[in-house]
Amino acid sequence: MPPTTPRIYRWRAFALLAVAYFMTTVDLTIVNVSLPTIGRDLHFSQTSLQWVATAYALSYGGFMLLGGRAADLLGRRRVLLAGLGVFTAASLGAALSAGEVSLIAARAIQGLGAAVMLPAALSTVMNMFDEGAERNKALGIWGGLGAGGGTFGLIMGGLLTRYAGWQYVFFLNVPIGLAVLMLVPRVVPDSRIVSERRRFDVAGGVAGTSGLVLLVDAISQAPQYGWATPRTIAVLGASAALLVSFLVIESRTEDPLLPLGIFRLRTLAGANVAGLLLGGSFFAFVFARTLYMQGVLHYSALQTGLAWLSASVTSMALAGLSQWLVTKIGPKVVMTIGMTLIGTGIIWATQAPEHGQFLENLVGPFVVAGAGTAFSFIPISVAALAGVAKHQAGLASGLLNTSTQLGGAIGIAIASSVATTHTDALLHAGYAAPAALTGGFQQAFWVLGVIALLALPAILVLLRRSRPSEALAQTVIGEPQPVLAPAS
């Protein structure tokens, strides 16, 4: 379906692809407010519960680049159908799970399906529309869906958990996925890159993702086993070995999943470091703050979802100003403001008491951190594509999405580990459970706030101060980053 095809058919195909994309962004957040209920029903430990969030994000981010490569070489519609089928089946498996192992495995497979589906959907959109007003309109809608998906997920997760049960958080994907599966062959065109070689860097993808999984496992399980125990040291050692082997594979293979030479672009490198720390701070903040509201303040799942509206509404309201500022003064200054606001908002949250009130103790950090996301996601997306050749725009965009999602997974593991360790220490010191939980979450917020502020040196050193009018135009080619899409 080339751009010469009548507009109505292109927009029908776009609408279907947008539904598939929206499903993946909703699943980044919809489970967050259900975690305490899932933990009680399936008897999760506190350290295991975070894997419901991180399993999806790790698989989603870890296989994103491999999914994009498969779509280009095997045919985008074929790969889209495969990813959508895996995602839908895994959603059904998650809904039917009766234990923590089966649920975590289903979430990981869900993430794999999303990682295969999303690059195929986006590259199909790029192939259907020529550069110009119509493509910009389509990708503007695409970006808006990414921004709205996070908010919709939080609220829908609260509604379904409250009135139907946490299983319906996953059941929701099944009828939608089946409907899209039936319509895609009739509506969506197929396309691929013509190439004589169809080499896939499977070894690199498995080594990198496995190394990150072991890293997250070591961090999250350390409170239970101890940091200096043979188990923790062995897992950290295996993680380091796998990640080093990933770098070796990428430097030697003819068709690397991640060409390391792309990091010679300092602005791209800085944007990805900032994206990693953005995910590691804000996404983990959503995870920890949600557990604080439900575990300490006894908010219902629905109340928790609605409380997050103050952050997401602030973010969406300031998105236009952020884009205008990036056009006028460049991404460096705007990104610095954004990451400072996120760090400040999270550190402000450390003051939340055991009996906190929404207006007095919650809304302030929500608004400040939410404003920070508006001034972070957009300039990071712009900087990640500044100076990138057109044939590498998809790689650069996928790399940023991978960095952000993996940062979120690692940040959640760190937050869970810090909160659990400090809570246990306070309980052993004689504190009551509510006070100990509050102290644990406060300690986690301190760490996450510092992680956000660690982005500032990378921004100041690696990014050049310039007016990126050309980069801003290119940014719509890459995958728009959701304004509130925590790794979950």
C-alpha positions in Angstrom: 0.0 0.0 0.0 2.3 2.8 -1.2 1.5 6.4 -0.6 -0.3 6.6 -4.0 -3.1 4.4 -2.6 -6.2 6.4 -1.6 -5.9 8.1 1.7 -8.9 6.3 3.3 -7.2 2.9 3.0 -3.9 4.1 4.5 -5.8 5.6 7.4 -7.7 2.4 8.0 -4.5 0.5 8.2 -3.0 3.2 10.4 -5.9 2.9 12.8 -5.4 -0.8 13.2 -1.7 -0.5 13.7 -2.3 2.3 16.3 -4.6 -0.1 18.2 -1.7 -2.7 18.3 0.7 0.0 19.5 -1.7 1.3 22.1 -2.0 -2.2 23.6 1.7 -2.4 24.2 1.8 1.1 25.9 -1.2 0.3 28.1 0.5 -2.9 29.3 3.5 -0.9 30.5 1.3 0.6 33.2 -1.9 -1.3 33.6 -0.5 -3.9 36.0 1.1 -1.4 38.4 -1.9 -0.7 40.5 -2.9 -4.4 40.5 0.4 -5.5 42.0 -0.6 -5.6 45.7 -3.8 -7.5 44.9 -1.8 -10.0 42.7 0.7 -10.4 45.5 -2.0 -11.3 48.0 -3.9 -13.7 45.7 -0.8 -15.5 44.4 1.3 -15.3 47.6 4.2 -13.4 46.1 7.1 -12.3 48.2 7.9 -8.6 48.1 11.1 -9.3 46.1 9.4 -11.6 43.7 6.5 -9.2 43.1 8.6 -6.7 41.2 9.3 -9.3 38.6 5.7 -8.9 37.4 6.8 -5.4 36.4 10.4 -6.0 35.2 9.8 -9.3 33.3 7.7 -7.4 30.7 10.1 -4.4 30.5 13.3 -6.5 30.2 11.9 -8.7 27.4 10.3 -5.7 25.7 13.5 -3.7 25.7 15.9 -6.5 25.3 14.4 -7.9 22.1 13.3 -4.6 20.5 16.3 -4.3 18.1 16.0 -8.0 17.1 12.3 -7.5 16.4 13.0 -4.6 14.2 15.6 -6.5 12.2 13.2 -9.4 11.7 10.5 -7.1 10.5 12.8 -5.5 7.9 14.0 -8.8 6.5 11.1 -11.2 6.9 8.3 -8.9 6.0 6.6 -6.4 8.4 3.1 -7.8 8.2 4.2 -11.4 8.8 6.3 -10.3 11.8 3.5 -8.1 13.1 1.1 -11.0 13.1 3.6 -13.2 14.8 4.3 -10.7 17.5 0.6 -9.9 18.0 -0.2 -13.6 18.3 2.5 -14.2 20.9 1.4 -11.1 22.8 -2.3 -12.2 22.8 -1.6 -15.8 23.8 0.7 -14.6 26.6 -1.9 -12.2 27.9 -4.3 -15.1 28.1 -1.7 -17.1 29.9 -1.1 -14.3 32.4 -4.8 -14.0 33.1 -5.0 -17.8 33.8 -1.9 -17.9 36.0 -2.2 -19.6 39.3 1.3 -18.9 40.7 4.1 -16.5 40.5 6.3 -18.6 38.2 3.6 -18.9 35.5 2.6 -15.2 35.8 6.2 -13.9 35.5 6.9 -16.3 32.5 3.7 -15.0 30.8 4.8 -11.4 31.3 8.2 -12.1 29.8 6.6 -13.7 26.8 4.2 -10.7 26.6 7.2 -8.4 26.4 8.7 -10.6 23.7 5.5 -10.3 21.6 5.5 -6.5 22.1 9.1 -6.3 21.1 8.4 -8.1 17.9 5.1 -6.3 17.1 6.0 -2.7 17.7 8.9 -2.2 15.3 6.9 -3.9 12.6 3.9 -1.7 13.2 5.9 1.6 13.2 8.0 0.8 10.2 4.8 -0.1 8.3 3.4 3.4 9.2 6.6 4.9 7.9 6.3 3.0 4.6 2.7 4.0 4.1 3.2 7.8 4.3 5.6 10.0 2.4 7.6 12.6 4.4 5.5 15.7 4.9 2.3 16.9 6.5 0.4 13.6 6.3 3.2 11.5 7.9 3.7 14.1 10.6 0.0 14.0 11.3 0.0 10.2 11.6 3.1 10.2 13.8 1.7 13.0 15.9 -1.4 10.8 16.6 1.0 7.9 17.2 2.9 9.9 19.8 -0.3 11.0 21.5 -1.4 7.4 21.9 1.9 6.7 23.5 1.4 9.5 26.0 -2.2 8.6 26.7 -1.6 4.9 26.9 0.2 5.2 30.2 -2.5 7.2 31.8 -5.3 5.0 30.4 -3.4 1.9 31.7 -3.2 3.2 35.3 -6.9 4.2 35.4 -8.2 1.0 33.6 -6.0 -1.1 35.8 -7.6 0.4 38.9 -11.2 0.0 37.4 -10.7 -3.6 36.4 -9.0 -4.6 39.6 -11.7 -2.9 41.7 -14.8 -4.2 39.8 -13.7 -7.3 38.0 -10.5 -8.8 39.3 -6.8 -8.4 38.5 -7.1 -11.2 35.9 -9.1 -8.9 33.6 -6.1 -6.6 33.4 -4.7 -9.3 31.1 -8.0 -10.7 29.7 -8.6 -7.2 28.2 -5.9 -7.8 25.6 -7.4 -11.1 24.3 -10.5 -10.0 22.4 -8.8 -6.9 21.1 -5.8 -8.9 20.0 -7.9 -11.5 18.2 -9.9 -8.8 16.4 -6.7 -7.1 15.2 -5.2 -10.5 14.1 -8.2 -11.2 11.9 -8.2 -7.7 10.4 -4.4 -7.2 9.7 -4.2 -9.5 6.7 -7.1 -7.7 5.0 -6.2 -4.1 5.8 -2.4 -3.7 6.5 0.1 -3.9 3.5 3.3 -5.9 3.6 6.8 -4.5 3.0 10.4 -5.5 3.7 13.9 -4.5 2.9 15.2 -6.4 -0.1 18.4 -8.1 0.9 20.3 -11.2 -0.2 21.5 -11.8 3.3 19.1 -12.6 6.1 21.4 -12.8 9.1 20.0 -12.3 12.6 22.3 -11.6 15.6 20.5 -14.1 17.8 23.6 -14.7 19.8 23.9 -11.0 20.6 20.3 -10.7 21.5 20.3 -13.7 23.8 23.6 -12.7 25.5 22.6 -9.1 26.1 19.1 -9.9 27.4 20.3 -12.8 29.6 23.0 -10.6 31.1 20.4 -8.0 32.0 18.0 -10.5 33.4 20.7 -11.9 35.7 21.7 -8.4 36.8 18.2 -7.5 37.8 17.8 -10.9 39.6 21.0 -10.3 41.6 19.9 -6.8 42.6 16.4 -7.8 43.6 17.3 -11.0 45.4 20.3 -9.5 47.3 18.1 -8.5 50.4 17.1 -12.1 50.8 20.4 -13.8 50.2 22.8 -11.0 51.2 25.1 -9.0 48.9 28.3 -10.8 49.9 26.9 -14.4 49.6 28.2 -16.8 46.9 24.8 -16.8 45.2 24.7 -13.0 44.7 28.4 -12.9 43.7 28.0 -15.8 41.2 24.9 -14.2 39.6 26.6 -10.8 39.3 29.6 -12.5 37.8 27.6 -14.4 35.2 25.7 -11.2 34.3 29.0 -9.4 33.8 30.4 -12.2 31.6 27.3 -12.2 29.4 27.2 -8.5 29.0 30.9 -8.5 28.1 30.3 -11.3 25.6 27.5 -9.2 24.1 29.9 -6.4 23.4 32.4 -8.8 21.9 29.8 -10.3 19.7 28.6 -6.9 18.5 32.1 -5.8 17.7 32.9 -8.9 15.6 29.7 -10.0 13.8 29.0 -8.9 10.2 25.4 -7.9 11.0 25.3 -6.8 14.6 22.1 -6.2 16.4 23.7 -3.0 17.8 26.5 -1.5 15.7 28.7 0.0 18.4 30.0 2.6 16.1 26.8 4.5 16.5 27.9 5.6 19.9 30.6 7.8 18.3 27.8 10.3 18.0 28.2 12.1 21.4 24.7 13.6 21.4 23.1 10.1 20.7 25.3 8.6 23.5 24.3 11.3 25.9 20.6 11.0 25.1 20.7 7.2 25.7 22.5 7.6 29.0 19.8 10.2 30.0 17.1 7.8 28.7 18.5 4.9 30.8 18.6 7.1 33.9 15.1 8.5 33.1 13.7 5.0 33.1 15.7 4.0 36.1 14.3 6.9 38.1 10.8 7.9 37.0 9.6 4.5 36.0 10.8 3.0 39.2 9.3 5.9 41.1 5.9 5.0 39.7 6.4 1.4 40.9 7.5 2.3 44.4 5.1 5.2 44.8 2.2 3.0 43.8 3.2 0.4 46.4 3.5 3.1 49.1 0.1 4.5 48.3 -1.5 1.0 48.5 0.6 -0.6 51.2 1.0 2.3 53.6 -1.9 4.7 52.8 -4.3 1.9 51.9 -5.5 3.4 48.7 -7.6 1.2 46.5 -6.3 0.3 43.0 -8.8 2.8 41.5 -7.8 5.6 43.9 -4.1 5.0 43.0 -4.7 5.2 39.3 -6.7 8.4 39.7 -4.0 9.9 41.9 -1.5 9.5 39.1 -3.6 11.8 36.9 -2.0 14.8 38.5 1.4 13.8 37.1 0.2 12.7 33.7 -2.1 15.7 33.1 0.8 18.1 34.1 3.1 16.2 31.6 0.6 16.4 28.7 -0.2 20.1 29.5 3.5 21.0 29.2 4.4 18.9 26.2 3.7 21.7 23.7 5.9 24.1 25.7 8.7 21.6 25.9 8.7 21.0 22.1 8.7 24.8 21.5 11.6 25.3 23.9 13.6 22.4 22.2 13.1 24.2 18.8 14.2 27.5 20.2 17.1 26.7 22.5 18.0 23.0 21.7 17.5 19.8 23.7 20.4 20.3 26.2 18.9 23.0 28.4 15.4 21.6 28.3 16.7 18.1 29.1 18.6 19.5 32.1 15.5 21.2 33.4 13.5 18.0 33.0 15.8 15.7 34.7 16.3 18.2 37.5 12.6 18.4 38.0 12.2 14.7 38.1 15.0 14.3 40.6 13.5 17.1 42.7 10.0 15.7 42.6 11.2 12.2 43.7 13.4 13.6 46.5 10.4 15.7 47.7 8.4 12.4 47.9 10.9 11.3 50.7 9.0 13.6 53.0 5.7 11.6 52.7 4.7 10.5 56.2 3.1 7.3 57.4 -0.3 9.0 57.4 0.1 11.1 54.2 -2.7 13.1 52.6 -3.1 13.6 48.9 -3.2 17.4 48.8 -0.6 17.9 51.5 1.9 15.2 50.7 1.4 13.6 47.3 0.2 16.1 44.7 3.3 18.3 44.9 5.9 15.6 44.0 3.5 14.3 41.4 3.2 17.7 39.6 6.9 18.4 39.8 8.0 15.0 38.6 5.2 15.0 35.9 6.5 18.4 34.6 9.9 16.8 34.5 8.8 14.1 32.2 7.4 16.6 29.7 10.8 18.4 29.7 12.7 15.1 29.5 11.1 12.7 27.0 10.8 15.2 24.2 14.4 16.6 24.2 15.8 13.1 24.8 13.9 11.8 21.7 15.2 14.8 19.7 18.8 14.4 20.8 18.8 10.6 20.2 18.2 11.3 16.5 20.4 14.4 16.0 23.0 13.8 13.4 21.8 10.2 12.7 21.8 9.1 9.1 18.3 8.4 7.7 19.0 4.7 7.2 19.9 4.5 10.9 16.9 6.4 12.3 15.1 3.2 13.1 18.1 1.8 14.9 18.6 5.0 16.9 14.9 5.2 17.9 14.8 1.5 18.9 18.0 2.0 20.9 16.5 4.8 22.9 13.4 2.8 23.6 15.5 -0.1 24.7 17.7 2.1 27.0 14.6 3.6 28.6 12.8 0.3 29.2 15.9 -1.5 30.5 16.6 1.5 32.7 13.2 1.1 34.2 13.6 -2.6 34.8 17.0 -2.1 36.6 15.6 0.9 38.5 12.6 -1.1 39.8 15.0 -3.8 41.0 17.1 -1.2 42.8 14.0 0.4 44.4 12.6 -2.9 45.5 16.0 -4.0 46.9 16.6 -0.7 48.8 13.0 -0.6 50.2 13.1 -4.2 51.3 16.5 -4.0 53.0 15.7 -0.8 54.9 12.2 -2.0 55.9 13.7 -5.2 57.3 16.3 -3.2 59.2 13.6 -1.0 60.8 11.5 -4.0 61.7 14.5 -5.6 63.5 15.0 -2.3 65.3 11.5 -2.5 66.8 9.6 -0.2 64.4 5.9 -1.0 63.7 5.2 -2.3 60.2 3.6 0.9 58.8 6.5 3.0 60.0 9.0 0.5 58.7 7.4 0.3 55.3 7.3 4.1 55.1 10.9 4.3 56.0 11.8 1.7 53.3 10.0 3.6 50.6 11.5 6.9 51.7 15.0 5.4 51.4 14.1 4.1 47.9 12.9 7.5 46.8 16.2 9.1 47.9 18.1 6.6 45.7 15.8 7.1 42.7 16.1 10.9 43.0 19.9 10.6 42.9 19.6 8.4 39.9 17.7 11.1 38.1 20.2 13.7 38.9 23.1 11.5 37.7 21.8 12.3 34.2 23.0 15.9 34.5 26.8 15.2 34.1 26.1 13.1 31.0 23.9 15.8 29.5 26.4 18.6 30.2 29.4 16.7 28.9 28.0 14.8 25.9 25.3 17.1 24.4 26.1 20.2 22.4 24.1 23.3 22.8 22.4 24.0 19.5 19.1 24.6 17.8 18.2 21.2 16.4 15.6 22.2 13.8 16.7 19.4 11.5 16.9 16.9 14.3 13.4 17.9 15.5 12.1 17.2 12.1 13.7 13.8 12.1 12.4 12.9 15.6 9.0 12.2 14.3 10.5 9.4 12.2 11.6 7.6 15.4 9.3 6.0 17.8 7.7 8.6 20.1 8.3 8.1 23.7 5.3 7.9 26.0 4.9 10.7 28.4 3.9 8.5 31.3 4.7 4.9 30.5 6.4 3.2 33.4 8.1 -0.1 32.9 5.7 -2.6 34.1 
